[in-house]
Amino acid sequence: MAFPATARKRRLLAAAFIGSTALLSACGSGEDPADGAAESSAASEPAAGASESAAALPEPDLADIPEVVAVVNGTEIGRDIFTTTYEGQFQQAASSAQASGQELDQAQLRTTVADNLVSTELLRQEAEKRGIEASPEALTAATDKLLESSQLGSEEELRAAFAEQGLDDAAFDQQLSDQVKLDALIAEEAGDTAPTDQEIQDTYDAAVAQQESSGETATPIPPLEDVRAQIEEQLSGEKLSAAAQTLIAELREGADITVNL
């Protein structure tokens, strides 16, 4: 069914604290930043019949989810956080599957969500082990980011929206702090992620060449300077994602992990 605006906002908020988890799969997206810039205008406009397509989306299948979804080095990942995360990712996954003419494999999605939650818990534990703290400045920046993504006007409104979902101020502060620490941990592992001018130019040239070879030139890729910031962000994100994946692989080797799905 089509989600009303309020429901969409709640799902956005429900997924808001999984930025680092989303980062874990950023390298596998396959989207070229210059291509994305060329398509952004068209993508922002509702497609004809979009509401009818949305009506055909399946419902999230959360039957038989155990009370404890996973245990990571003695720390439990409960059904509530799994359900919130799953619902936060479900609509996008279902829409993507529908757009490609495929049926969403919810069993696979459940496995992916559980795996990402395990990875996030491993990172949280590593950040704690290293004594990484969440500075007031970083917490403020993270709050501002949440406000931007949720399109809410103030921190009070943001906290009230989370409270409606059962996340009180103490839980909000804890999750925000954990997110900031995870981001700091990954940044520490990655080091300098700023792409070089050559990397930016190569990425842009590859996008132009790909578009020309495909013959899809109805929406030309903008000049490099118009999409430079987007390319920089994408390349930096890829380096962060690669560092996170490497660290997670190392942490998994010595971890005691049980998944109950």
C-alpha positions in Angstrom: 0.0 0.0 0.0 1.1 3.6 -0.5 2.5 5.1 2.7 1.1 8.5 3.7 3.5 11.4 4.4 3.4 10.8 8.2 4.2 7.1 7.8 7.1 7.8 5.4 8.5 10.3 7.8 8.3 7.8 10.7 10.1 5.2 8.5 12.8 7.7 7.7 13.2 8.5 11.4 13.3 4.8 12.2 16.2 4.3 9.9 18.0 7.5 10.9 20.4 5.9 13.3 21.8 3.4 10.9 24.0 5.7 8.8 27.1 3.7 9.5 25.3 0.4 8.7 24.1 1.8 5.4 27.7 2.9 4.8 28.8 -0.8 5.0 27.1 -1.5 1.7 27.8 1.8 0.0 30.5 0.4 -2.3 28.1 -2.1 -3.8 25.5 0.4 -4.9 27.0 0.6 -8.5 25.7 4.1 -9.0 28.0 6.5 -10.7 28.0 9.9 -9.0 28.0 11.8 -12.2 25.2 9.7 -13.6 23.3 10.3 -10.4 23.6 14.1 -10.8 22.4 13.9 -14.4 19.3 12.0 -13.3 18.5 13.9 -10.1 16.1 16.2 -11.7 14.1 13.5 -13.3 14.2 11.3 -10.2 12.7 14.1 -8.1 9.5 14.2 -10.1 6.8 11.6 -9.4 6.5 9.1 -12.2 3.1 8.7 -13.8 1.2 6.0 -12.0 3.6 6.0 -9.1 0.8 5.7 -6.6 -0.7 2.8 -8.4 2.7 1.0 -8.4 3.2 1.7 -4.7 -0.1 0.1 -4.0 1.2 -3.2 -5.2 4.1 -3.3 -2.8 4.1 -6.2 -0.3 3.7 -5.9 3.4 6.8 -6.4 5.7 6.9 -10.0 6.8 8.0 -9.9 10.5 6.3 -13.1 11.6 8.2 -15.5 13.9 11.0 -13.0 14.6 12.6 -14.3 17.9 12.9 -12.1 21.0 16.7 -12.2 20.6 17.7 -12.0 17.0 21.4 -12.3 17.6 24.1 -12.3 20.3 27.4 -10.6 19.7 30.1 -11.3 22.2 27.5 -11.7 24.9 25.5 -8.6 23.8 21.9 -9.3 22.7 20.3 -7.7 19.6 16.6 -7.7 20.3 13.5 -8.0 18.2 12.5 -4.4 18.7 15.7 -2.9 17.1 15.5 -5.5 14.3 11.9 -4.7 13.5 12.5 -1.0 13.5 15.5 -1.4 11.2 13.8 -3.8 8.9 10.8 -1.5 8.5 13.1 1.4 7.9 14.7 -0.5 4.9 11.7 -2.4 3.6 10.0 0.2 1.4 13.1 1.1 -0.5 14.1 -2.6 -1.0 10.5 -3.4 -2.1 10.4 -0.5 -4.5 13.8 -1.4 -6.0 12.7 -5.0 -6.5 9.5 -3.9 -8.1 11.3 -1.4 -10.5 13.5 -4.3 -11.7 10.5 -6.6 -12.2 11.5 -8.9 -9.4 9.9 -10.2 -6.3 11.4 -9.0 -3.0 13.1 -11.8 -1.2 12.1 -10.9 2.4 14.1 -13.9 3.8 17.2 -12.5 2.2 16.4 -9.0 3.4 15.9 -10.2 7.0 19.3 -11.9 6.8 20.9 -8.8 5.5 19.4 -6.6 8.2 20.5 -9.0 10.9 24.0 -9.2 9.4 24.3 -5.4 9.3 23.1 -5.1 12.9 25.7 -7.6 14.0 28.4 -5.6 12.1 27.2 -2.4 13.8 27.4 -4.0 17.2 30.9 -5.2 16.5 31.9 -1.6 15.5 30.2 -0.2 18.7 32.1 -2.6 20.9 35.4 -1.7 19.1 34.7 2.0 19.6 34.1 1.4 23.3 37.3 -0.7 23.5 39.3 2.2 21.9 37.8 4.7 24.3 36.3 6.8 21.5 34.0 9.6 22.8 31.2 11.6 21.3 32.2 15.3 21.5 29.5 17.9 22.0 30.3 19.4 18.6 29.9 16.0 16.9 26.6 15.4 18.7 25.3 18.8 17.5 26.4 18.0 13.9 24.7 14.6 14.0 21.5 16.2 15.4 21.5 18.8 12.6 21.9 16.0 10.1 18.9 14.2 11.5 16.9 17.4 11.3 17.8 17.9 7.7 16.9 14.3 6.7 13.6 14.3 8.7 12.7 17.8 7.6 11.7 18.7 11.1 12.2 22.2 12.4 13.8 21.8 15.8 15.5 19.3 18.1 12.3 19.3 20.3 10.2 18.2 17.3 12.8 15.6 16.5 12.8 14.1 20.0 9.0 14.2 20.0 8.9 12.3 16.8 11.2 9.6 18.2 9.2 9.5 21.4 6.1 8.6 19.4 8.0 5.5 18.3 9.0 4.6 21.9 12.4 6.2 21.9 12.6 8.4 25.0 15.2 11.1 25.5 17.7 8.8 27.3 17.5 6.2 24.5 17.7 9.0 21.8 20.9 10.4 23.4 22.4 6.9 23.7 21.8 6.0 20.1 22.9 9.4 18.9 26.1 9.0 20.9 26.7 5.5 19.6 26.2 6.7 16.0 28.8 9.5 16.5 31.3 7.0 18.0 30.8 4.6 15.1 31.4 7.4 12.5 34.5 8.5 14.4 35.8 4.9 14.5 35.4 4.4 10.8 36.9 7.8 10.1 39.9 6.8 12.3 40.3 3.6 10.3 40.0 5.2 6.9 42.4 8.1 7.5 42.5 10.8 4.8 39.6 10.0 2.4 39.7 13.2 0.3 39.9 12.1 -3.4 42.7 13.5 -5.6 42.0 15.7 -8.5 43.0 12.7 -10.8 40.5 10.4 -9.1 37.7 12.9 -9.5 38.6 13.5 -13.2 38.9 9.7 -13.9 35.5 9.1 -12.3 33.9 11.9 -14.3 35.5 10.7 -17.6 34.3 7.2 -17.0 30.7 8.4 -16.4 30.8 10.4 -19.6 32.3 7.5 -21.6 29.7 5.1 -20.2 26.8 7.4 -21.1 28.2 7.9 -24.7 28.6 4.2 -25.2 25.1 3.4 -24.0 23.6 6.1 -26.3 21.5 7.4 -23.4 22.3 11.1 -24.0 18.8 12.6 -23.5 20.0 14.0 -20.2 23.6 15.0 -20.6 26.0 14.7 -17.7 26.6 18.2 -16.3 30.1 19.9 -16.5 32.6 18.5 -14.0 32.5 21.5 -11.8 28.7 21.2 -11.4 29.0 17.7 -10.1 32.5 17.8 -8.5 31.1 18.0 -4.9 28.9 15.0 -5.5 31.8 13.0 -6.9 34.0 14.0 -4.0 31.3 12.8 -1.5 30.9 9.5 -3.4 34.6 8.7 -3.6 35.1 9.6 0.1 32.2 7.4 1.0 33.7 4.5 -0.9 36.9 4.8 1.0 35.1 5.0 4.3 33.0 1.9 3.3 36.1 0.0 2.3 37.8 0.8 5.7 34.6 -0.3 7.5 34.4 -3.6 5.6 38.0 -4.4 6.4 37.6 -3.6 10.1 34.4 -5.6 10.3 36.1 -8.6 8.7 38.9 -8.4 11.2 36.4 -8.1 14.2 34.3 -11.0 13.0 37.3 -13.3 13.0 37.6 -13.3 16.8 34.0 -12.7 17.6 31.4 -14.9 19.3 28.3 -14.4 17.1 25.0 -16.3 17.2 22.1 -15.3 14.8 18.7 -16.9 15.6 16.8 -16.2 12.4 
